[in-house]
Amino acid sequence: MSFEDDVVRLEAIAVELEQEGVTLERALQLFEEGVTRLRRASSELARAESQVAVLVEQLDGAFALRPLHPDGAAAASELGGAKRA
């Protein structure tokens, strides 16, 4: 299963749980499946985020990759006054 497949299925689970007449047994089955898919999707997303980098232009005009910090920006100290591309 891909990340996208898990997200699509999670959306379908949410829709089904919102419908009237869902039995407790079915709701528990959907909940368990949702938790499994959410954990898998969250893990995949964290893995992908760890690979994201920022392409920055250095003062000499060359480009370099810098890791993206959790707050979503390269640290100013890492950029050394360079512009972000």
Secondary structure, DSSP 8 states (H G I E B T S, - for coil): --HHHHHHHHHHHHHHHHSTT--HHHHHHHHHHHHHHHHHHHHHHHHHHHT-EEEEE-TTS-EEEEE--TTSS--HHHHTT-EE-
